[in-house]
Amino acid sequence: MSKSRALFFKKTKQSSILFGISIFLPFSSTNVKIFSKFFTTISSNANSRYPSCKLLFSDLLKNQRLDEAREVLNKIPFPGVHLYTMIIDGYAQNYRLDDAIQLFEKMPVRDTVSWNSMIKGCLNCGDLITAKKLFDEMPERNVVSWTTIVNGYLQFGKIEVAERLFFEMPVKDVAAWNSMIYGYLKFGRVDDAVNLFWKMPSRNVISWTSMIDGLDYNGRTDEALIFYKKMAASGVQQSSNTLSCVLKACANVMALHLGVQTHGRIVKLGFCFDEFICTSLLTFYANCKQMENACMVFNEKLHGNVVIWTALLTGYGLNHKHGRALMVFGDMIRMAVLPNQSSFTSALNSCSGLEALDKGKAIHAMAVRLGLDSDVFVGNSLVVMYTVCGNINDSVAAFNNIGEKNVVSWNSIIVGSAQHGQGMLALTLFTRMIRDEVDPDEITFTGLLSACSHSGMLQKARCFFEYISRYKSTVIKLPHYVCMVDVLGRCGKLEEAEELINNMQVKPNSIVWLSLLSACRMHFNLRVAERAAESILDLEPNCSAAYVLLSNVYASAGKWSDVSRMRLRMKQRGIMKQPGCSWVTLRGIRHEFVSADRSHPLSEKIYQKLDWLGGKLKEFGHVPDERFSLHDVEEEQKLEMLSYHSERLAIAFGLVATAEGRAITVMKNLRVCGDCHTAIKLIAKIVGREIIVRDCTRFHHFQNGMCSCGDYW
């Protein structure tokens, strides 16, 4: 055997012995001494010592046994720079920066690698000042040193300093250029990034991918796709990350053709089973309304990855196929795929879309079992789900359970309180929000103005409206004007509301005028209604709501010739009135009703219940308000038409189909009529149940002959 081969086997044997000891011998102080003695024995041969040390330290550091590793290091007679650097990296990764700095200062010799490691460790631990001090003290810097400190300043948002250091660099490699380009894109300096990209002496796949992703992130998706085409033409090999970024961009602008081409390239390059790529494909096809293709991608492989399942679940939700989305969520559970925060958020959003309170409660219970109910994203979705499904009390409870609330949490509960007519609750929550030092935004103030509108708090609304104009981070926008006009209109201040519209700082749209016209319908003000309708039709000539509301004002005033004229104009223009519709969701099935509807399987029982209720209403002294009968017919027909409005049919169905004493929740696409509102208050008292009705503007909670809106809606 040659001398070199004998030396090789000797070193291999020593390494094998050490590896065996490191696995099976516990890391006690006694055993550390054994290790140290072993190292001393072999220290005469440096070439054999360091591979063994590296093996041991890798094992120690991998298991985060830093103190034992330090003891071993202290016993080694002449540890090299590499071993010091390894343990310094270990300290930094475990956020023990003081220990790392202390050891760094004790190093007998430092090379550029150890200086770079120490600087990077400081940055990872959030200490930019020490990192810069070390950088300034370095005896020699290489391109890695410069790139690390540039990345550090970018990490802390100091892009101007990073930019100056970048241009001071004596030598720049492609990684340095990529870092600066990434920084420009991250902080919205897109043009600077584009200019720097074209100045690069050479570009790699990371350069191109950063530009594609960064342009898309900054809303310049069309440019991002142009960059991708240039990248393909340049012959640079595309990575899975590149293709994923391209798919995301295609999804954002619904570029179906290019996305399908990219899918073909993915198959050609063998990335089709990459889980990140699979998720991007699902999202792309879902955004492009191609759920069949999304399912094909999903079914190509049996997946155990929760992210891929969640992408499919979210895709169905985006395409308003909420029933299918909840089926996917159920399949996840059956396949033992543990849902994450995003899974629960998407599932709860689909429950909101279906107004399926029972299913929402079941998913909530599952989130509680997994300890995710206090997560801010899950909690926000719970707040919205309970609000949409008519349960404001559970919505408040879900809000209070959120661990760390963000502005979305506060906005969700404030807007929800406003929708349910809980004006004082909304104001109390706003006070808590300010006390918790959460800055309100434009949505917050829209919710507060809406709360004032639904609760008749005119003076508070005036204060908030004035405050918005003075608040540093918001300006008065169209939604704020709409709410303020609504507040004034509901309070009967129609002329003041009209004056506000005429003096708006932004151009009024049809929605602002519709808010005024709706108030005219409420207060039977024909003169202002005609001016509002004229303004709406100037902006939107085929606006059906304007014709219908003005026609209703004429009908309430008994001007039937004007009603006929409006209906003739609608017919000539081909404008269709949206039919009133109410529905009840029971055990996941939606039961819909229109006025005088007899198509439901339980119609006979529904009408029997309505006739019984009609008799009871007479006993309680209810007199139908004929102003809400909008047809020129005989009085008896008017009364019958009022009795069979869609919301009353839905309530009768709820009484027939649900257990005694259970609350009934009815959804309606149009505003509930005044006569039905009065009747439902009495019905709730007659049957001894809570009846919740959501119309196009708010929720009404009827109980014991009263409504939560206080007859103000």
Solvent accessible surface area in square Angstrom, and as a share of the most:
residue,aa,sasa,rsa
1,M,172,0.77
2,S,56,0.36
3,K,181,0.77
4,S,83,0.53
5,R,137,0.50
6,A,47,0.36
7,L,82,0.41
8,F,119,0.50
9,F,100,0.42
10,K,114,0.48
11,K,64,0.27
12,T,61,0.35
13,K,135,0.57
14,Q,32,0.14
15,S,31,0.20
16,S,66,0.42
17,I,78,0.40
18,L,0,0.00
19,F,95,0.39
20,G,26,0.25
21,I,43,0.22
22,S,4,0.03
23,I,87,0.44
24,F,171,0.71
25,L,56,0.28
26,P,91,0.57
27,F,36,0.15
28,S,48,0.31
29,S,74,0.48
30,T,87,0.50
31,N,17,0.09
32,V,3,0.01
33,K,132,0.56
34,I,85,0.43
35,F,1,0.00
36,S,10,0.06
37,K,154,0.65
38,F,44,0.18
39,F,0,0.00
40,T,75,0.43
41,T,101,0.59
42,I,13,0.06
43,S,29,0.18
44,S,110,0.71
45,N,48,0.24
46,A,49,0.38
47,N,113,0.58
48,S,4,0.03
49,R,12,0.05
50,Y,62,0.24
51,P,73,0.46
52,S,0,0.00
53,C,0,0.00
54,K,101,0.43
55,L,61,0.30
56,L,0,0.00
57,F,0,0.00
58,S,46,0.30
59,D,39,0.20
60,L,0,0.00
61,L,34,0.17
62,K,162,0.69
63,N,81,0.42
64,Q,121,0.54
65,R,92,0.34
66,L,6,0.03
67,D,82,0.42
68,E,34,0.15
69,A,0,0.00
70,R,37,0.13
71,E,76,0.34
72,V,1,0.00
73,L,5,0.02
74,N,99,0.51
75,K,106,0.45
76,I,6,0.03
77,P,57,0.36
78,F,157,0.65
79,P,25,0.15
80,G,20,0.19
81,V,37,0.21
82,H,101,0.45
83,L,1,0.01
84,Y,27,0.10
85,T,10,0.06
86,M,26,0.11
87,I,0,0.00
88,I,1,0.00
89,D,49,0.25
90,G,5,0.04
91,Y,3,0.01
92,A,5,0.04
93,Q,130,0.58
94,N,47,0.24
95,Y,158,0.60
96,R,81,0.29
97,L,24,0.12
98,D,118,0.61
99,D,42,0.22
100,A,0,0.00
101,I,42,0.21
102,Q,89,0.40
103,L,4,0.02
104,F,4,0.02
105,E,114,0.51
106,K,126,0.53
107,M,11,0.05
108,P,102,0.64
109,V,96,0.55
110,R,84,0.31
111,D,60,0.31
112,T,35,0.21
113,V,92,0.53
114,S,0,0.00
115,W,17,0.06
116,N,15,0.08
117,S,17,0.11
118,M,0,0.00
119,I,0,0.00
120,K,119,0.51
121,G,2,0.02
122,C,0,0.00
123,L,6,0.03
124,N,76,0.39
125,C,36,0.22
126,G,43,0.41
127,D,40,0.21
128,L,19,0.09
129,I,147,0.75
130,T,31,0.18
131,A,0,0.00
132,K,48,0.21
133,K,118,0.50
134,L,18,0.09
135,F,5,0.02
136,D,74,0.39
137,E,88,0.40
138,M,11,0.05
139,P,105,0.66
140,E,126,0.56
141,R,95,0.35
142,N,60,0.31
143,V,35,0.20
144,V,79,0.45
145,S,0,0.00
146,W,24,0.09
147,T,16,0.09
148,T,20,0.11
149,I,0,0.00
150,V,2,0.01
151,N,63,0.32
152,G,1,0.01
153,Y,19,0.07
154,L,8,0.04
155,Q,96,0.43
156,F,76,0.32
157,G,34,0.33
158,K,95,0.40
159,I,11,0.06
160,E,114,0.51
161,V,43,0.24
162,A,0,0.00
163,E,35,0.16
164,R,124,0.45
165,L,6,0.03
166,F,1,0.00
167,F,116,0.48
168,E,89,0.40
169,M,8,0.04
170,P,102,0.64
171,V,103,0.59
172,K,56,0.24
173,D,56,0.29
174,V,47,0.27
175,A,50,0.39
176,A,1,0.01
177,W,33,0.12
178,N,13,0.06
179,S,15,0.09
180,M,0,0.00
181,I,0,0.00
182,Y,126,0.48
183,G,0,0.00
184,Y,6,0.02
185,L,6,0.03
186,K,94,0.40
187,F,77,0.32
188,G,41,0.39
189,R,72,0.26
190,V,9,0.05
191,D,87,0.45
192,D,51,0.26
193,A,0,0.00
194,V,27,0.16
195,N,84,0.43
196,L,7,0.04
197,F,0,0.00
198,W,110,0.39
199,K,142,0.60
200,M,8,0.04
201,P,109,0.68
202,S,68,0.44
203,R,78,0.28
204,N,47,0.24
205,V,39,0.23
206,I,101,0.51
207,S,0,0.00
208,W,11,0.04
209,T,9,0.05
210,S,21,0.14
211,M,0,0.00
212,I,0,0.00
213,D,45,0.23
214,G,8,0.08
215,L,0,0.00
216,D,9,0.05
217,Y,162,0.61
218,N,45,0.23
219,G,64,0.62
220,R,76,0.28
221,T,11,0.07
222,D,99,0.51
223,E,59,0.27
224,A,0,0.00
225,L,14,0.07
226,I,89,0.45
227,F,12,0.05
228,Y,9,0.04
229,K,119,0.51
230,K,95,0.40
231,M,0,0.00
232,A,40,0.31
233,A,93,0.72
234,S,63,0.41
235,G,65,0.62
236,V,39,0.22
237,Q,126,0.56
238,Q,11,0.05
239,S,37,0.24
240,S,32,0.20
241,N,78,0.40
242,T,0,0.00
243,L,0,0.00
244,S,6,0.04
245,C,12,0.07
246,V,0,0.00
247,L,0,0.00
248,K,93,0.40
249,A,0,0.00
250,C,0,0.00
251,A,4,0.03
252,N,85,0.43
253,V,62,0.36
254,M,104,0.47
255,A,26,0.20
256,L,66,0.33
257,H,139,0.62
258,L,24,0.12
259,G,0,0.00
260,V,68,0.39
261,Q,101,0.45
262,T,2,0.01
263,H,32,0.14
264,G,41,0.40
265,R,97,0.35
266,I,0,0.00
267,V,84,0.48
268,K,171,0.73
269,L,60,0.30
270,G,55,0.53
271,F,55,0.23
272,C,28,0.17
273,F,116,0.48
274,D,51,0.26
275,E,78,0.35
276,F,127,0.53
277,I,0,0.00
278,C,4,0.02
279,T,23,0.14
280,S,16,0.10
281,L,1,0.01
282,L,1,0.00
283,T,54,0.32
284,F,1,0.00
285,Y,8,0.03
286,A,1,0.01
287,N,41,0.21
288,C,9,0.05
289,K,117,0.50
290,Q,59,0.26
291,M,11,0.05
292,E,145,0.65
293,N,48,0.25
294,A,1,0.01
295,C,29,0.17
296,M,124,0.55
297,V,7,0.04
298,F,22,0.09
299,N,110,0.56
300,E,98,0.44
301,K,84,0.36
302,L,141,0.70
303,H,13,0.06
304,G,65,0.62
305,N,37,0.19
306,V,34,0.20
307,V,76,0.44
308,I,0,0.00
309,W,15,0.05
310,T,10,0.06
311,A,12,0.09
312,L,10,0.05
313,L,0,0.00
314,T,49,0.29
315,G,2,0.02
316,Y,10,0.04
317,G,18,0.17
318,L,90,0.45
319,N,22,0.11
320,H,147,0.66
321,K,98,0.41
322,H,30,0.13
323,G,35,0.33
324,R,105,0.38
325,A,0,0.00
326,L,21,0.10
327,M,106,0.47
328,V,6,0.04
329,F,8,0.03
330,G,19,0.18
331,D,53,0.28
332,M,0,0.00
333,I,66,0.33
334,R,176,0.64
335,M,87,0.39
336,A,93,0.72
337,V,11,0.06
338,L,122,0.61
339,P,7,0.04
340,N,43,0.22
341,Q,69,0.31
342,S,63,0.40
343,S,0,0.00
344,F,0,0.00
345,T,31,0.18
346,S,15,0.10
347,A,0,0.00
348,L,0,0.00
349,N,74,0.38
350,S,1,0.00
351,C,0,0.00
352,S,15,0.10
353,G,35,0.33
354,L,57,0.28
355,E,19,0.09
356,A,5,0.04
357,L,45,0.22
358,D,73,0.38
359,K,88,0.37
360,G,0,0.00
361,K,88,0.37
362,A,60,0.46
363,I,11,0.06
364,H,39,0.17
365,A,44,0.34
366,M,40,0.18
367,A,0,0.00
368,V,77,0.44
369,R,175,0.64
370,L,66,0.33
371,G,51,0.49
372,L,32,0.16
373,D,23,0.12
374,S,46,0.30
375,D,32,0.17
376,V,28,0.16
377,F,121,0.50
378,V,0,0.00
379,G,0,0.00
380,N,12,0.06
381,S,7,0.05
382,L,1,0.01
383,V,0,0.00
384,V,61,0.35
385,M,0,0.00
386,Y,7,0.03
387,T,6,0.03
388,V,39,0.22
389,C,5,0.03
390,G,2,0.02
391,N,36,0.18
392,I,14,0.07
393,N,118,0.61
394,D,48,0.25
395,S,0,0.00
396,V,32,0.18
397,A,59,0.46
398,A,5,0.04
399,F,0,0.00
400,N,78,0.40
401,N,67,0.35
402,I,4,0.02
403,G,55,0.53
404,E,153,0.68
405,K,51,0.22
406,N,52,0.27
407,V,45,0.26
408,V,80,0.46
409,S,0,0.00
410,W,2,0.01
411,N,9,0.05
412,S,20,0.13
413,I,0,0.00
414,I,0,0.00
415,V,47,0.27
416,G,1,0.01
417,S,0,0.00
418,A,1,0.00
419,Q,65,0.29
420,H,0,0.00
421,G,14,0.13
422,Q,65,0.29
423,G,3,0.03
424,M,121,0.54
425,L,53,0.26
426,A,0,0.00
427,L,21,0.10
428,T,75,0.43
429,L,2,0.01
430,F,25,0.10
431,T,76,0.44
432,R,72,0.26
433,M,0,0.00
434,I,81,0.41
435,R,161,0.59
436,D,83,0.43
437,E,157,0.70
438,V,30,0.17
439,D,99,0.51
440,P,4,0.03
441,D,44,0.23
442,E,63,0.28
443,I,96,0.49
444,T,0,0.00
445,F,0,0.00
446,T,37,0.21
447,G,2,0.02
448,L,0,0.00
449,L,0,0.00
450,S,26,0.16
451,A,1,0.00
452,C,0,0.00
453,S,1,0.01
454,H,12,0.05
455,S,41,0.26
456,G,29,0.28
457,M,30,0.14
458,L,21,0.11
459,Q,118,0.52
460,K,87,0.37
461,A,0,0.00
462,R,77,0.28
463,C,87,0.52
464,F,29,0.12
465,F,29,0.12
466,E,105,0.47
467,Y,76,0.29
468,I,0,0.00
469,S,67,0.43
470,R,161,0.59
471,Y,30,0.11
472,K,182,0.77
473,S,74,0.48
474,T,15,0.08
475,V,94,0.54
476,I,20,0.10
477,K,80,0.34
478,L,53,0.27
479,P,68,0.43
480,H,1,0.00
481,Y,6,0.02
482,V,33,0.19
483,C,17,0.10
484,M,7,0.03
485,V,0,0.00
486,D,27,0.14
487,V,0,0.00
488,L,3,0.02
489,G,0,0.00
490,R,15,0.06
491,C,41,0.25
492,G,34,0.33
493,K,88,0.37
494,L,5,0.03
495,E,88,0.40
496,E,62,0.28
497,A,0,0.00
498,E,19,0.09
499,E,104,0.47
500,L,37,0.18
501,I,1,0.01
502,N,100,0.51
503,N,102,0.52
504,M,22,0.10
505,Q,150,0.67
506,V,60,0.34
507,K,159,0.67
508,P,34,0.21
509,N,48,0.24
510,S,15,0.10
511,I,99,0.50
512,V,0,0.00
513,W,20,0.07
514,L,37,0.18
515,S,14,0.09
516,L,0,0.00
517,L,0,0.00
518,S,34,0.22
519,A,2,0.02
520,C,0,0.00
521,R,27,0.10
522,M,48,0.22
523,H,74,0.33
524,F,69,0.29
525,N,35,0.18
526,L,39,0.20
527,R,137,0.50
528,V,0,0.00
529,A,0,0.00
530,E,73,0.33
531,R,91,0.33
532,A,0,0.00
533,A,2,0.01
534,E,112,0.50
535,S,28,0.18
536,I,0,0.00
537,L,26,0.13
538,D,111,0.58
539,L,76,0.38
540,E,78,0.35
541,P,70,0.44
542,N,94,0.48
543,C,11,0.06
544,S,35,0.23
545,A,42,0.33
546,A,0,0.00
547,Y,1,0.00
548,V,29,0.16
549,L,35,0.18
550,L,13,0.06
551,S,7,0.04
552,N,23,0.12
553,V,3,0.01
554,Y,6,0.02
555,A,6,0.05
556,S,20,0.13
557,A,60,0.47
558,G,41,0.39
559,K,85,0.36
560,W,57,0.20
561,S,90,0.58
562,D,33,0.17
563,V,2,0.01
564,S,69,0.45
565,R,106,0.39
566,M,2,0.01
567,R,102,0.37
568,L,97,0.48
569,R,83,0.30
570,M,15,0.07
571,K,163,0.69
572,Q,131,0.58
573,R,122,0.44
574,G,59,0.56
575,I,17,0.09
576,M,161,0.72
577,K,106,0.45
578,Q,103,0.46
579,P,91,0.57
580,G,23,0.22
581,C,21,0.12
582,S,0,0.00
583,W,22,0.08
584,V,7,0.04
585,T,38,0.22
586,L,12,0.06
587,R,171,0.62
588,G,42,0.41
589,I,108,0.55
590,R,104,0.38
591,H,38,0.17
592,E,90,0.40
593,F,3,0.01
594,V,66,0.38
595,S,60,0.39
596,A,58,0.45
597,D,24,0.12
598,R,152,0.55
599,S,94,0.61
600,H,26,0.12
601,P,126,0.80
602,L,58,0.29
603,S,15,0.10
604,E,129,0.58
605,K,112,0.48
606,I,2,0.01
607,Y,13,0.05
608,Q,108,0.48
609,K,58,0.25
610,L,14,0.07
611,D,88,0.46
612,W,115,0.41
613,L,3,0.01
614,G,29,0.28
615,G,36,0.34
616,K,59,0.25
617,L,10,0.05
618,K,160,0.68
619,E,128,0.58
620,F,96,0.40
621,G,55,0.53
622,H,22,0.10
623,V,125,0.72
624,P,46,0.29
625,D,41,0.21
626,E,64,0.29
627,R,115,0.42
628,F,29,0.12
629,S,6,0.04
630,L,35,0.17
631,H,74,0.33
632,D,93,0.48
633,V,52,0.30
634,E,129,0.58
635,E,106,0.48
636,E,137,0.62
637,Q,93,0.41
638,K,30,0.13
639,L,60,0.30
640,E,95,0.43
641,M,69,0.31
642,L,2,0.01
643,S,42,0.27
644,Y,33,0.12
645,H,38,0.17
646,S,4,0.03
647,E,1,0.01
648,R,13,0.05
649,L,0,0.00
650,A,0,0.00
651,I,0,0.00
652,A,0,0.00
653,F,2,0.01
654,G,0,0.00
655,L,16,0.08
656,V,46,0.27
657,A,29,0.22
658,T,21,0.12
659,A,71,0.55
660,E,154,0.69
661,G,52,0.50
662,R,104,0.38
663,A,46,0.35
664,I,4,0.02
665,T,38,0.22
666,V,0,0.00
667,M,8,0.03
668,K,15,0.06
669,N,37,0.19
670,L,56,0.28
671,R,65,0.24
672,V,1,0.00
673,C,20,0.12
674,G,10,0.09
675,D,2,0.01
676,C,0,0.00
677,H,3,0.01
678,T,60,0.35
679,A,0,0.00
680,I,0,0.00
681,K,33,0.14
682,L,35,0.18
683,I,2,0.01
684,A,1,0.01
685,K,110,0.47
686,I,33,0.17
687,V,27,0.16
688,G,60,0.58
689,R,10,0.04
690,E,45,0.20
691,I,0,0.00
692,I,13,0.07
693,V,0,0.00
694,R,54,0.20
695,D,3,0.01
696,C,78,0.47
697,T,52,0.30
698,R,3,0.01
699,F,4,0.02
700,H,0,0.00
701,H,28,0.12
702,F,0,0.00
703,Q,93,0.41
704,N,113,0.58
705,G,21,0.21
706,M,139,0.62
707,C,12,0.07
708,S,45,0.29
709,C,9,0.05
710,G,59,0.57
711,D,81,0.42
712,Y,55,0.21
713,W,29,0.10
